[in-house]
Amino acid sequence: MTRFSSSVSNLRSSEIRDMMSLATAVNMISFAGGMPGNELFPLDTIDNIINSLTDNEKQVAMQYGPTTGLPSLLESLSDWLGKKGLPVKTNKLILTTGSLQAIHILAKAFLDPNDTVLVETPSFIGALSAFRAYQADLITVPLNGDGMDINKLKMRLETTSPKPKFLYYSPNFHNPAGIIYSQEVKQQMIELLKDQEIPIIEDDVYSDLYFYEEDVPKMQLIKSMDPQGIDVCYTGSFSKILGPGLRLGWMLVPESIYRKCELIKQSIDACSPSISQVIADKFIREGHIDDYVARVREEYKKRGLAMIEMLTKHLPEYVTFEKPRGGFYSWLKLPDGCDATKILKIAIDKGVVFVSGKTFDPDGIRNDFMRVSFCNTDVETIKRGVPILAEAIREVCEN
């Protein structure tokens, strides 16, 4: 019999990935995937960038690059992040093959088997899978409407043994919960973790996709606060703001952590795709990124508001939901004990797919939630799909 590693035994397939074939089936309305709409990609701009490359730039694009990233993109990305208030001059930037690789690298840097990690519940399934891959024990902290339950976090810090290796959280337009962390909760997190030798991994891929300018001040990142006594490892991505097919993300970390992460990345893939880095660099340097993000932000706002309108109109009163103010998702709370998987089976038969709540539960138990995405579905399709979703909910919860 083939003998696999113990770390592989901790992995399970993501329900989201399992559903991708369903989500792309003809006539299926998908509220499942957290991906940009294909029709939103800046294809003409990308064509112009590629067609304008010099022979030297094409050679760079086809060649191996430095492990930490092409110097030109490191410079342009650093300037862009710096304008957003991130401490790029006192930290080091590494380009990664998507932000999930950044999370994997950080997990590998910190974790030994049976180490503990503090995570939100619900939480991003990709990060949970990464931590399980290194055989970590996941210690959960429930989310409230404004972030982690601080009393529960305090209790976890006091009672968890061995001491957690790090805390992982997603500050803005959380996947799947859709919330924005309040300034108060972030400040309380800083006070609890200060001088505890527990780094924070701050996973931030949605902050640019806010619907309302008034929300921007309260979306300040812990990394940009640059608190003393805590190592903050910030991760981001081009996937939501340019295109996931580029497979480009980044981490901004203290230098002592940077040195370890560089060695780990070198052992994994030597370097991220040079051709993607050349394109992303040009996209920033030619001034396209801010204009493009502003355009797609408006489209996602239209879709998000359509989702809110239709959920408000069609959901039964016993289902509550997070009204998104940005990002890609809304998070529906079903009555206690109502099984989202049963709803999913009925919804699929009716032509609608979403993701059930237990996918995002680190313990794999709570299934009285649903994540519905509006990012990949136009307004008219949202209007057709939500009544079908509501009908499936009623069939399960009222019988």
C-alpha positions in Angstrom: 0.0 0.0 0.0 1.2 3.5 -0.9 2.4 5.3 2.3 1.6 9.0 2.4 2.9 11.6 4.9 1.0 12.4 8.1 0.6 16.0 6.9 -1.4 14.9 3.8 -3.9 13.0 6.0 -4.9 16.4 7.5 -6.0 17.8 4.2 -9.5 17.7 2.8 -10.8 18.9 -0.5 -12.4 22.4 -0.5 -16.1 22.3 -1.2 -15.5 25.4 -3.3 -13.0 23.7 -5.6 -15.3 20.6 -5.8 -18.1 22.9 -7.0 -16.2 24.7 -9.7 -17.4 22.3 -12.4 -21.0 22.9 -11.3 -20.5 26.6 -11.1 -19.4 26.7 -14.8 -22.1 24.4 -16.1 -24.4 25.8 -18.7 -27.4 27.7 -17.3 -26.1 27.3 -13.7 -26.3 30.5 -11.7 -23.2 30.7 -9.5 -23.0 32.4 -6.2 -20.1 30.2 -5.2 -16.8 31.3 -6.5 -14.9 34.3 -5.1 -13.5 35.3 -8.5 -13.7 38.5 -10.6 -16.1 38.6 -13.5 -14.4 37.6 -16.8 -16.0 40.5 -18.5 -14.3 42.9 -16.1 -10.7 42.1 -17.0 -8.7 45.1 -18.6 -8.0 43.1 -21.8 -7.2 46.0 -24.1 -4.8 47.5 -21.6 -3.1 44.1 -21.1 -2.9 43.7 -24.9 -1.3 47.1 -25.2 1.3 46.3 -22.5 2.3 43.0 -24.1 2.5 44.5 -27.6 4.6 47.4 -26.3 7.3 45.3 -24.6 10.8 45.7 -25.9 12.9 42.7 -26.8 14.9 43.1 -23.6 11.6 43.2 -21.5 10.4 40.1 -23.3 13.6 38.3 -22.5 13.3 39.3 -18.8 9.6 38.1 -18.9 10.7 34.6 -20.3 13.6 34.1 -17.9 14.0 33.0 -14.3 14.0 36.0 -11.9 15.2 36.7 -8.3 13.4 34.6 -5.7 12.0 37.7 -4.0 10.7 39.3 -7.2 11.8 41.4 -10.2 13.4 44.6 -8.9 11.3 46.8 -11.1 8.0 45.4 -9.7 9.3 45.4 -6.2 10.0 49.1 -6.6 6.6 50.0 -8.3 4.6 47.9 -5.9 6.4 49.3 -2.9 5.6 52.8 -4.0 2.0 51.9 -4.5 1.7 50.2 -1.1 3.6 53.1 0.5 1.0 55.6 -0.8 -1.7 53.5 1.0 0.2 54.0 4.3 2.0 50.7 4.6 5.5 50.8 6.2 7.5 49.8 3.1 10.7 51.5 4.2 11.0 49.6 7.5 9.9 46.2 6.1 10.8 43.9 3.3 8.6 42.9 0.3 8.5 39.5 -1.3 6.5 38.7 -4.4 4.7 35.3 -4.2 2.8 33.0 -6.5 -0.6 34.3 -5.3 -1.2 35.4 -1.7 -2.0 31.8 -0.7 1.6 31.0 -1.3 2.6 33.8 1.0 0.4 32.3 3.7 1.9 28.8 3.0 5.4 30.3 3.3 4.7 32.0 6.6 3.0 28.8 7.9 6.1 26.8 7.0 8.4 29.5 8.6 6.5 29.3 12.0 4.9 25.9 12.4 6.1 22.5 13.7 3.6 19.6 14.0 1.1 20.1 16.8 1.8 23.8 17.2 -1.3 26.0 17.8 -2.6 28.8 15.6 -5.3 31.3 16.4 -7.9 31.6 13.6 -11.2 33.2 13.1 -14.4 31.2 12.8 -15.5 31.4 10.1 -12.2 31.7 8.2 -10.7 31.6 4.7 -10.6 27.9 3.7 -7.3 28.4 1.8 -5.5 29.6 5.0 -7.0 26.8 7.1 -5.8 24.2 4.6 -2.3 25.8 4.6 -2.1 25.5 8.4 -3.3 22.0 8.4 -0.7 21.1 5.8 1.9 21.8 8.5 0.0 19.8 11.1 -1.1 22.8 13.2 -3.9 22.6 15.8 -6.4 25.3 14.9 -7.7 27.3 17.9 -10.8 29.2 17.0 -12.0 32.6 18.0 -15.6 33.5 16.9 -16.4 36.6 14.8 -18.8 39.3 15.8 -20.1 42.0 13.5 -17.0 44.1 14.1 -14.3 41.5 14.3 -13.0 38.8 16.6 -14.7 38.3 20.0 -12.1 40.0 22.1 -13.2 38.3 25.3 -12.8 34.9 23.6 -9.5 35.9 22.2 -8.3 36.9 25.7 -9.5 33.5 27.0 -7.7 31.6 24.2 -4.5 33.4 24.9 -4.7 32.6 28.6 -5.6 28.9 28.2 -4.0 27.7 25.0 -0.9 25.4 25.4 1.5 25.4 23.8 1.4 29.1 23.2 0.0 30.0 19.7 2.7 30.5 17.1 0.7 33.3 15.4 -2.8 34.8 14.9 -4.3 34.8 11.4 -7.1 37.2 10.5 -8.7 39.1 7.5 -9.5 42.7 8.3 -11.7 44.1 5.6 -14.6 42.5 3.7 -13.9 39.2 5.3 -14.1 36.0 3.4 -16.7 34.6 4.1 -18.3 36.8 6.7 -18.2 40.1 4.7 -17.4 42.3 7.8 -15.0 45.2 8.4 -13.0 45.0 11.6 -13.6 48.0 13.8 -10.7 50.2 14.9 -11.6 49.4 18.5 -11.3 45.6 18.0 -8.0 46.0 16.1 -6.6 48.2 18.9 -7.7 45.6 21.5 -6.0 42.9 19.5 -2.8 44.9 19.5 -3.0 45.4 23.3 -3.5 41.7 23.9 -0.7 40.5 21.6 1.9 43.2 22.4 5.2 41.6 23.6 3.6 38.1 23.5 5.9 36.9 20.7 2.8 36.0 18.7 3.0 37.4 15.2 -0.1 38.5 13.3 -0.7 37.4 9.7 -2.9 40.1 8.2 -4.5 38.7 5.1 -5.7 41.7 3.0 -6.9 41.0 -0.5 -10.3 42.9 -0.6 -9.5 46.4 1.0 -9.4 48.2 -2.4 -12.9 47.0 -3.2 -14.8 49.2 -0.8 -18.2 50.7 -1.9 -18.2 53.8 0.3 -15.4 56.3 0.7 -16.6 57.0 4.3 -15.5 53.5 5.3 -11.8 54.0 4.3 -10.6 55.6 7.5 -11.9 52.8 9.7 -10.3 50.2 7.4 -6.7 51.1 8.5 -4.6 48.0 8.7 -2.7 46.8 11.8 0.4 46.7 9.5 0.0 50.4 8.7 -0.4 51.2 12.4 3.1 49.6 12.7 2.6 48.7 16.4 5.6 48.1 18.6 6.1 44.7 20.2 4.3 42.7 17.5 5.6 41.3 14.2 2.9 41.9 11.6 3.1 39.9 8.4 1.0 41.5 5.7 -0.2 39.6 2.7 -1.9 40.9 -0.5 -2.7 39.9 -4.0 -3.2 41.1 -7.6 -5.9 38.4 -7.9 -8.9 40.6 -7.0 -7.6 43.9 -8.4 -6.1 42.8 -11.7 -6.5 39.1 -12.5 -6.0 35.8 -10.6 -4.5 34.1 -13.6 -1.3 36.2 -13.1 -0.8 34.2 -9.9 0.9 37.1 -8.1 0.7 38.1 -4.5 3.1 39.5 -1.9 4.1 39.7 1.7 5.4 42.7 3.6 7.3 41.4 6.7 10.0 42.4 9.2 13.5 41.7 7.9 14.2 38.8 10.3 11.1 37.0 9.0 11.9 38.0 5.4 15.2 36.1 5.5 13.6 32.9 6.4 10.7 33.3 3.9 13.2 34.0 1.1 14.9 30.6 1.7 11.5 28.8 1.9 10.3 30.3 -1.3 13.6 29.4 -3.0 13.0 25.8 -2.0 9.4 25.8 -3.3 9.5 27.4 -6.8 12.7 29.4 -7.1 10.7 32.5 -8.3 7.2 33.6 -9.3 6.3 33.9 -13.0 8.5 36.7 -14.5 6.0 37.3 -17.4 3.3 38.1 -14.8 5.6 40.4 -12.9 6.5 42.3 -16.1 2.8 42.8 -16.9 1.9 43.9 -13.3 4.9 46.3 -13.2 3.8 48.0 -16.4 0.2 48.1 -15.2 1.3 50.0 -12.1 3.9 52.2 -13.8 1.7 53.3 -16.6 -0.9 54.5 -14.1 -3.6 52.0 -14.9 -4.1 50.3 -11.5 -5.9 53.0 -9.6 -8.3 53.8 -12.5 -9.0 50.2 -13.1 -9.7 49.4 -9.5 -12.0 52.4 -9.3 -14.0 51.1 -12.3 -14.4 47.5 -11.0 -15.2 48.9 -7.5 -18.3 50.6 -9.0 -19.4 47.4 -10.8 -19.0 45.3 -7.6 -21.0 48.0 -5.8 -23.8 47.6 -8.3 -23.8 43.8 -7.8 -23.5 44.1 -4.1 -26.4 46.4 -3.8 -28.5 44.2 -6.1 -27.7 41.3 -3.9 -28.8 43.2 -0.7 -32.0 44.3 -2.4 -32.9 40.9 -3.6 -32.0 39.1 -0.3 -34.0 41.7 1.6 -37.0 41.2 -0.7 -37.0 37.4 -1.0 -35.4 35.8 2.1 -37.8 34.6 4.9 -37.6 36.8 8.0 -35.8 34.0 10.0 -32.7 34.3 7.8 -30.4 37.2 8.5 -27.4 38.4 6.4 -24.4 40.7 6.4 -25.1 43.6 4.1 -21.8 44.0 2.2 -20.0 47.4 2.1 -17.3 46.0 -0.2 -15.6 42.9 -1.3 -17.2 39.9 -2.9 -19.5 38.2 -0.3 -22.6 38.2 1.8 -22.9 35.8 4.8 -26.3 34.3 5.5 -27.3 33.1 9.0 -30.0 30.3 8.9 -32.0 29.2 11.9 -30.1 27.0 14.3 -29.8 23.5 13.1 -31.0 24.3 9.5 -28.6 22.4 7.2 -27.1 24.5 4.4 -25.9 21.3 2.6 -29.5 20.2 2.2 -30.4 23.6 0.9 -27.4 23.4 -1.5 -28.6 20.1 -3.0 -32.1 21.5 -3.7 -30.6 24.8 -5.0 -28.3 22.9 -7.4 -31.3 21.0 -8.8 -33.0 24.3 -9.4 -29.9 25.8 -11.1 -28.2 27.8 -8.4 -25.0 27.1 -6.5 -23.5 28.7 -3.4 -21.1 27.5 -0.6 -22.3 26.0 2.7 -21.1 27.3 6.0 -19.2 24.3 7.3 -16.6 24.9 4.5 -15.4 27.9 6.5 -15.7 26.4 10.0 -12.2 25.3 11.2 -14.0 22.5 13.1 -16.1 21.6 10.1 -19.3 21.5 12.1 -21.4 24.7 11.9 -23.5 24.4 8.8 -26.3 26.9 9.5 -24.6 29.6 7.4 -24.3 30.2 3.6 -21.8 32.2 1.6 -23.3 33.9 -1.4 -20.9 35.7 -3.8 -22.0 38.5 -6.1 -18.7 39.3 -7.7 -18.9 36.9 -10.6 -22.6 37.4 -11.4 -24.2 40.4 -13.2 -27.1 42.3 -11.7 -29.8 40.7 -13.9 -28.6 37.2 -13.0 -28.5 38.1 -9.3 -32.2 39.1 -9.7 -33.0 35.8 -11.2 -31.0 33.7 -8.8 -31.9 35.0 -5.4 -35.6 34.0 -5.5 -34.6 30.5 -6.4 -32.1 30.5 -3.5 -34.9 31.7 -1.1 -37.2 29.0 -2.4 -34.6 26.3 -1.6 -34.2 27.7 1.9 -37.9 27.6 2.6 -38.2 24.0 1.4 -35.6 22.9 3.9 -36.1 25.2 6.9 -39.9 25.0 6.8 -40.2 21.3 6.5 
